[in-house]
Amino acid sequence: MANTLLKVSGLKVAYGGIKAVKGIDLEVREGELISLIGSNGAGKTTTMKAVTGSLAFEAGDIEYMGKSIKGKGAWDLVKQGLAMVPEGRGVFTRMTITENLQMGAYIRTDKVGIANDIERMFGIFPRLRERKDQLAGTMSGGEQQMLAMARALMSQPKVLLLDEPSMGLSPIMVDKIFEVVRDVSAQGVTVLLVEQNAQRALQIADRGYVMDSGLITMTGLGKELLTDPKVREAYLGH
């Protein structure tokens, strides 16, 4: 069995008196594509923020590569190989696409490797190459999502965390984003995907976790959850 890269144990997170995450366990093994699904407000994004060091948690622990990362900031975690694409994309709107990609590699010093990786991102996302000198703020939501993913990959992460990558995108762009997530996973990057589009998320997942009201209520192989009657009724509209 592959090594566990990320392990969340008994995690509790509160927002001003509201218990958003009520003691959850989940793990992500090396090379896996894990989907965390659930309705809006289930606690998925809060979990991601705790994992990436942008939100303090009140109880439990998060281990990365066997060591607790409690109290570590996002900067430290990126250096250790944990990169996140936040909900809402968060691109640098007044920078060009190329400058955004260079910012993604800010922890690196290998100039030739950085240049090669920018070319590689243009290969994965041809639309970014066409607009490489354009300001990121002038692009469509789907193009910005591609840029946010490419920028995160520029840090050469071991684990890529994606928070609601398909939100607000056209069906064609959703297809493209999920295709890229699958390809990135196939290239050996471990992926934790938080996604409201349960059907698409489970179709590409090795394993999935279902979150509801701050708790993990189900877990299993992606294909098993996809056909589970309870999951279908609650999240897939069948």
C-alpha positions in Angstrom: 0.0 0.0 0.0 1.2 3.5 -0.8 2.5 5.8 1.9 0.0 8.2 3.5 1.0 11.7 2.5 -1.7 13.6 4.3 -3.6 12.4 7.4 -6.3 14.4 9.2 -7.3 13.1 12.6 -10.1 14.3 14.8 -10.1 17.7 13.2 -12.4 20.3 14.8 -12.6 23.9 13.4 -15.0 26.6 14.7 -15.8 30.0 13.1 -16.9 32.4 15.8 -18.8 29.9 17.9 -20.1 27.9 14.9 -18.6 24.5 14.8 -17.9 24.1 11.1 -15.9 20.9 11.3 -16.8 18.5 14.1 -14.1 15.9 14.4 -13.2 14.3 11.1 -10.7 11.8 9.9 -9.4 11.4 6.4 -6.2 10.4 4.6 -4.6 10.8 1.2 -2.1 8.3 0.1 0.7 8.9 -2.4 -0.5 8.9 -6.0 -4.3 9.0 -5.1 -6.9 11.3 -6.4 -9.3 11.8 -3.5 -12.6 13.7 -3.8 -14.3 15.3 -0.8 -17.9 16.0 -1.7 -20.9 17.5 0.1 -23.4 20.2 -0.2 -22.7 23.9 0.3 -21.8 24.7 4.0 -20.9 21.1 4.8 -17.4 22.1 6.0 -15.3 21.2 2.9 -13.6 24.5 2.3 -13.0 25.0 6.1 -11.2 21.6 6.1 -9.1 22.7 3.1 -8.2 26.0 4.8 -7.1 24.1 8.0 -5.0 21.7 5.9 -3.2 24.5 4.1 -2.4 26.5 7.3 -4.7 29.5 6.5 -7.1 28.7 9.3 -6.3 27.6 12.8 -8.0 24.5 14.2 -9.1 23.9 17.8 -8.7 20.2 18.1 -7.2 17.2 16.3 -4.1 17.1 14.1 -3.0 17.2 10.5 0.1 15.3 9.5 1.9 15.7 6.2 4.5 13.1 5.3 4.3 11.7 8.9 4.8 15.0 10.7 2.3 17.3 12.3 1.9 20.6 10.4 -0.2 22.3 13.1 0.7 26.0 13.3 2.6 25.9 10.0 1.8 28.7 7.6 0.9 28.3 3.9 4.4 29.6 2.9 6.1 26.7 4.8 3.7 24.2 3.4 4.3 25.2 -0.2 8.0 24.8 0.3 7.3 21.3 1.6 5.2 20.4 -1.5 1.6 21.2 -0.5 0.0 23.6 -3.0 -3.6 24.8 -3.0 -5.8 26.3 -5.7 -8.3 28.3 -3.7 -12.0 28.7 -4.3 -12.5 31.8 -6.4 -9.1 31.2 -8.1 -7.2 34.2 -6.6 -5.1 35.0 -9.6 -3.0 38.2 -9.7 -5.3 40.2 -11.9 -2.8 43.0 -12.7 -0.1 40.6 -13.8 0.2 38.8 -17.1 -0.3 35.1 -17.4 3.4 34.5 -17.7 4.1 36.7 -14.6 1.4 34.7 -12.7 3.2 31.4 -13.6 6.5 32.9 -12.5 5.0 33.8 -9.2 3.9 30.2 -8.8 7.6 29.2 -8.9 8.7 31.8 -6.3 10.1 29.2 -4.0 12.4 27.8 -6.8 15.7 29.1 -8.0 16.3 26.8 -11.0 15.7 29.3 -13.9 16.0 26.8 -16.7 13.6 24.4 -14.9 11.1 27.2 -14.3 11.2 28.2 -18.0 10.7 24.5 -19.0 7.8 24.2 -16.6 6.1 27.4 -18.0 6.4 25.7 -21.5 4.9 22.6 -20.0 2.0 24.5 -18.6 1.4 26.1 -22.0 1.3 22.5 -23.4 -1.3 21.5 -20.9 -3.3 24.7 -21.2 -2.8 25.9 -24.9 -5.3 28.8 -24.2 -2.8 30.3 -21.7 -0.1 30.3 -24.4 -2.3 32.3 -26.7 -2.8 34.9 -24.0 0.5 34.7 -22.2 1.0 38.5 -22.3 -2.6 39.3 -21.4 -3.5 40.6 -17.9 -5.0 37.8 -15.9 -7.9 40.0 -14.7 -9.1 40.3 -18.3 -9.6 36.6 -18.8 -12.8 34.5 -18.4 -13.5 32.6 -15.2 -12.6 29.3 -16.9 -9.3 30.7 -18.2 -8.5 32.1 -14.7 -9.2 28.6 -13.2 -6.7 27.1 -15.7 -4.2 29.8 -14.7 -4.7 29.1 -11.0 -4.1 25.4 -11.5 -1.0 26.0 -13.7 0.4 28.5 -11.2 0.0 26.0 -8.3 1.7 23.3 -10.4 4.7 25.6 -11.0 5.7 25.0 -7.3 6.2 21.3 -8.2 3.8 20.1 -5.5 3.7 16.6 -4.1 0.0 17.2 -3.1 -2.3 19.5 -5.1 -5.4 20.7 -3.2 -8.2 22.0 -5.4 -11.2 23.8 -3.8 -14.3 23.9 -6.0 -12.4 24.2 -9.4 -15.6 23.8 -11.5 -17.7 26.5 -9.7 -19.3 29.0 -12.0 -17.8 27.6 -15.2 -19.5 26.7 -18.5 -20.1 23.0 -19.1 -17.3 22.9 -21.8 -14.9 24.5 -19.3 -15.9 22.1 -16.6 -15.1 19.2 -18.9 -11.6 20.7 -19.6 -10.9 21.3 -15.9 -11.8 17.7 -14.9 -9.8 16.4 -17.8 -6.7 18.3 -16.5 -7.3 17.1 -12.9 -7.3 13.5 -14.2 -4.1 14.1 -16.3 -2.3 15.8 -13.4 -3.1 12.8 -11.2 -2.0 10.4 -13.9 1.4 12.2 -14.0 2.0 11.2 -10.4 0.8 14.3 -8.5 -1.4 13.4 -5.5 -4.7 15.3 -5.6 -7.3 16.2 -2.9 -10.3 17.6 -4.7 -13.1 19.5 -2.9 -16.1 19.7 -5.3 -19.8 20.4 -5.2 -20.2 18.6 -8.6 -20.4 15.2 -6.9 -20.9 13.2 -10.0 -17.9 14.5 -11.9 -15.7 14.4 -8.8 -16.5 10.8 -8.0 -16.1 9.7 -11.6 -12.4 10.6 -11.5 -11.7 9.7 -7.9 -9.8 6.7 -6.6 -11.6 7.2 -3.3 -14.2 9.7 -2.0 -15.4 11.1 1.3 -18.9 12.5 1.8 -19.1 15.4 4.2 -22.3 16.7 5.8 -22.8 19.3 8.5 -19.2 19.2 9.6 -18.9 15.4 9.7 -17.6 12.7 7.3 -20.7 10.5 6.8 -19.4 8.0 4.2 -16.2 7.0 2.6 -15.4 4.4 -0.1 -14.1 3.9 -3.6 -15.2 6.6 -6.1 -17.1 4.2 -8.3 -18.8 2.6 -5.3 -20.0 6.0 -3.9 -21.2 6.9 -7.4 -23.6 4.0 -7.4 -24.6 4.2 -3.7 -28.3 4.9 -3.4 -27.9 7.4 -0.5 -25.2 9.3 -2.3 -27.3 9.3 -5.5 -30.4 10.6 -3.7 -28.6 13.3 -1.7 -26.0 14.6 -4.2 -26.7 13.2 -7.7 -30.4 13.9 -8.0 -31.4 10.3 -8.7 
